[in-house]
Amino acid sequence: MSNNCGHLHGSLSGRSQLGHHFSITAALTNPPISFIKHQLGVGPEAEDAESLRLELNTLQQKYDQLMEENKELRSRTTLKQDFNLDHGALI
Protein backbone atom coordinates (compact mmCIF):
# COMPACT_ATOMS: atom_id res chain seq x y z
CA MET A 1 0.00 0.00 0.00
CA SER A 2 1.49 3.34 -0.94
CA ASN A 3 1.64 5.97 1.71
CA ASN A 4 0.46 9.21 0.09
CA CYS A 5 -0.13 10.77 3.49
CA GLY A 6 3.00 9.42 5.13
CA HIS A 7 3.72 12.62 6.94
CA LEU A 8 0.32 12.37 8.65
CA HIS A 9 0.25 8.62 9.27
CA GLY A 10 3.89 7.61 9.69
CA SER A 11 3.25 5.45 12.74
CA LEU A 12 0.00 3.80 11.54
CA SER A 13 -0.01 0.29 10.06
CA GLY A 14 -1.57 -0.32 6.62
CA ARG A 15 -4.81 -1.55 8.14
CA SER A 16 -4.98 1.40 10.55
CA GLN A 17 -4.34 3.80 7.69
CA LEU A 18 -7.15 2.24 5.66
CA GLY A 19 -9.52 2.53 8.61
CA HIS A 20 -8.42 6.11 9.14
CA HIS A 21 -9.02 6.93 5.46
CA PHE A 22 -12.49 5.40 5.68
CA SER A 23 -13.34 7.46 8.74
CA ILE A 24 -12.12 10.63 7.04
CA THR A 25 -14.15 9.76 3.93
CA ALA A 26 -17.22 9.09 6.06
CA ALA A 27 -16.76 12.35 7.94
CA LEU A 28 -16.47 14.26 4.69
CA THR A 29 -19.40 12.60 2.91
CA ASN A 30 -21.99 12.28 5.70
CA PRO A 31 -22.74 15.98 6.17
CA PRO A 32 -23.40 16.48 2.42
CA ILE A 33 -25.57 13.34 2.36
CA SER A 34 -27.52 14.70 5.33
CA PHE A 35 -27.91 18.02 3.55
CA ILE A 36 -29.10 16.34 0.33
CA LYS A 37 -31.58 14.17 2.25
CA HIS A 38 -32.89 17.25 4.01
CA GLN A 39 -33.29 19.09 0.71
CA LEU A 40 -35.11 16.12 -0.82
CA GLY A 41 -37.38 15.79 2.19
CA VAL A 42 -36.04 12.38 3.21
CA GLY A 43 -34.93 11.27 6.64
CA PRO A 44 -35.60 12.34 10.21
CA GLU A 45 -35.70 16.03 9.34
CA ALA A 46 -38.64 15.39 6.99
CA GLU A 47 -40.43 13.34 9.65
CA ASP A 48 -39.93 16.13 12.18
CA ALA A 49 -41.21 18.70 9.70
CA GLU A 50 -44.27 16.59 8.91
CA SER A 51 -44.97 16.11 12.62
CA LEU A 52 -44.73 19.87 13.15
CA ARG A 53 -47.04 20.53 10.18
CA LEU A 54 -49.63 18.15 11.62
CA GLU A 55 -49.35 19.80 15.04
CA LEU A 56 -49.69 23.24 13.46
CA ASN A 57 -52.78 22.10 11.56
CA THR A 58 -54.34 20.73 14.77
CA LEU A 59 -53.57 23.92 16.68
CA GLN A 60 -54.98 26.05 13.82
CA GLN A 61 -58.22 24.05 13.93
CA LYS A 62 -58.47 24.48 17.70
CA TYR A 63 -57.79 28.21 17.34
CA ASP A 64 -60.46 28.57 14.66
CA GLN A 65 -62.94 26.65 16.82
CA LEU A 66 -62.20 28.85 19.85
CA MET A 67 -62.50 32.01 17.76
CA GLU A 68 -65.91 30.86 16.49
CA GLU A 69 -67.03 30.01 20.03
CA ASN A 70 -65.80 33.40 21.24
CA LYS A 71 -67.72 35.10 18.43
CA GLU A 72 -70.92 33.25 19.39
CA LEU A 73 -70.51 34.09 23.09
CA ARG A 74 -69.93 37.77 22.29
CA SER A 75 -73.01 37.73 20.10
CA ARG A 76 -75.11 36.20 22.90
CA THR A 77 -73.74 38.72 25.40
CA THR A 78 -74.60 41.59 23.07
CA LEU A 79 -78.11 40.22 22.51
CA LYS A 80 -78.63 39.80 26.27
CA GLN A 81 -77.40 43.35 26.93
CA ASP A 82 -79.67 44.73 24.18
CA PHE A 83 -82.64 42.78 25.58
CA ASN A 84 -81.98 44.03 29.11
CA LEU A 85 -81.62 47.63 27.91
CA ASP A 86 -84.87 47.40 25.91
CA HIS A 87 -86.75 46.08 28.93
CA GLY A 88 -85.19 48.35 31.54
CA ALA A 89 -83.42 45.56 33.42
CA LEU A 90 -79.94 45.89 34.87
CA ILE A 91 -77.41 43.21 34.08
Buried (B, 14 or more C-beta within 10 A) or exposed (E): EEEEEEEEBEEBEEEEBEEBBEEEEEEEEEEEEEEEBBEEEEEEBEEEEEEEEEEEEEEEEEEEEEEEEEEEEEEEEEEEEEEEEEEEEEE
